[in-house]
Amino acid sequence: MLIAVLVAAPGAALAQLPATVASPDGKNVVTVSLDSGTLRYALKRRGANVLMPSALGFEFRNAPRLKDNLRLVSVARATHDETWTQPWGEVRQVRDHHNELRVTVEESSAPGRRFVAVFRVFNDGVGLRYELPAQDALQQFEIMEELTEFSFATDGRAWWIPSFQWNRYEYLFRASPLSTLDTVHTPLTIELQSGLHVVLHEADLFDYAGMNIRGGKEQNRTLRVMLAPMHDGVKVRGATPFVTPWRTIQLADRAADLVPSVIGLNLNPPSKIADPSFVTPMKYDGIWWAMHINVWTWESGAKHGATTEHAKRYIDFAAKNNLGGTLVEGWNVGWDGNWINNGDKFSFTTAYPDFDLKAVAEYAKSKGVHLIGHNETAMGIANYERQLDSAFALYKSLGITAVKTGYVGDKTVEGDAHHSQPMVRHYRKVIETAAKYGIAINAHEPIHDTGERRTWPNMISREGARGQEYNAWGGDGGNAPEHETILFFTRMLAGPMDFTPGIFDINITRPTGQPRSYESSRPRTTLAKQLALYVVLYSPIQMAADLPENYEGQPAFQFIRDVAVDWDTTRVLDGKIGDYVVVARKARAKDEWFIGAITDEEARTFTEPLSFLTPGRPYVAEIYADGKDAHFLTNPTSVAISKVPVTSASKLTIKLAKGGGQAIRIRPAVNGK
């Protein structure tokens, strides 16, 4: 169903401010006003102030800022109600139901520049963007800063990671009052004193600088947009007509209602790929973890990981165990020496002598396994773009339909920030070029997800957070048990994450055969929690990240064989940021559900009704639980596997050990079993 109604007031004589626009359910209300010549907006939920009047505008290079001395030109309204289908995702059907308010203002004196502030108000939040129409008074421009504010009515607790650091998004989250924030990444999740949860992020980022959030150094509650700079300090170069990305304000009365997040998807244009069937959700294995634990190396030599022999062994394992793909890292010339500085040396078509790309691709195809390519750029953007077409054409000829990209490094050679406008353009160029050749992209060290997977569904997943590899060598003991319970309500609200779960050798055997002690870096988890992460941390591609030999003879590996990666429905049964998550997902096109539950360093017990199952139908719950004596430090591999009959009237008791988890598959019973 699609409904659109537009009502416009042609001039200021008929238009008035303040103007309000409410969400379809009436709970969220945005008010737009002119205050001493500055355009401001405010936000209420259920009648309570969330954002106090917050300024809008721009600061330009070599021109006055566009914020002051404004007058109203027009006000227009529209409503929209449409349901669309994702080719893959956390949910299959997405409803886009919003009311829109467009406020056009211009300077009341020379030069008389004009902009439009557009607000779309959904039941789950608000989207805000600027439009700069074609006009004589503003043609070419250089934006030095976007002056958008978020002036919170009350303080709250924010979960954040710092911006403009060398490790990009790969930091452990910290929590502090929002009034004390410095400069942080988005999504930024805040629990206000009222208990309302607010998430600041952006959507439809394609020709603009990535957004960060800057706190008030004066310890106030007004947060401001801070854009990533180019080498000369300019944030955005453009020409009218021009539109910015959407600034999103997601709202939820409780943490569990934040997921799944679709507001960013609804603010992106529909798919530009007529037939996205080449995008294949799958589980995969790969030559990856062995390098992180120093069994093999990316560079060539005696310990080279990406050899033809090793690749074929991983392909055999994938074919045997219901894994759809095999990833090979380090296959191409350029890894020797300090590869982080090799941005101009990588070849994306030339393999090392001990890796026969054509033979490996043919072998994978013969086994029904997708060979997943790997392109690390080391931020050598010009070098990569020169080779994009030739590389992707080669991969297409070999039947390679998925590529993992990498961008280790804080800045480009020219000095542009990692998520500056040139880099945003580059990422979009890679996605569009890949689509032309029928290739899906899994980006590591990426720019954050802003919902572009709706427009380009070959943008299948990305990293963009501190993942599993830090458990191999982090130097700080690895990720804390609370880490994934925070990711679920922060980073994961942006979109899929390639976290790479599934480590079974939790103590991590060294190449010498000696296990690491639990004081050193290794997964702070139980084995059951590693299984639960396949359900909790969403990605349409999920890696069985450990070495094949560490899965052999392990009954718990059956869950990885069985777990789905593409979903019809997602329901968060319970959750608290930094403490625990219980989520249920229904497999795409199957009457089969999976439940993942994880906790922090505290043991917990939940009783969850299974009312989401089809009434009157018998099911079997296959349960992979922490063993009775399981503990993330002292006994991480203890797991108890059981089966119990269940129906929609049943309740399951879920017990989690300290640092633990539980993974459950619920399938229809066959002959009572």
Secondary structure, DSSP 8 states (H G I E B T S, - for coil): --EEEEEEE-STTT--SSEEEE-TTS-EEEEEEEETTEEEEEEEETTEEEEEEEE--EEETTS--BSSSEEEEEEEEEEEEEEEE-SSSS-SEEEEEEEEEEEEEEESSTT--EEEEEEEEETTEEEEEEEE--BTTBSEEEEEEE--EEEESS-EEEEE-BSS-TTTT-S--EEEEGGG--EE-SSEEEEETTS-EEEEEEE--SSS--EEEE--TTS-SEEEEEE---TTS--EEEESSEE--EEEEEEESSGGGG-S--HHHHTS-----S-GGG---EEEEEETHHHHTTSSBSSSSTTBS--HHHHHHHHHHHHHTT--EEEE-S-BTT-SSSGGG-TTT--SS-B-TT--HHHHHHHHHHTT-EEEEEEE-TT-HHHHHHHHHHHHHHHHHTT--EEEEE--SSB-TT--BTTSHHHHHHHHHHHHHHHHTT-EEEESS-----STTTT-TTEEEE--S--TTHHHH-SSSSS-TTHHHHHTTTGGGTS----------TT-B-TTS-B--TTSSS--S-HHHHHHHHHHS--SEEE--S-GGGTTT-TTHHHHHH--SSEEEEEEEEEETTTEEEEEEEETTSS-EEEEEEESSS-EEEEEE-TTS-TT--EEEEEEEE-TT-BTTTBTT-EEEEEEEE-TT-EEEEEE-TT-EEEEEEEE-STT-
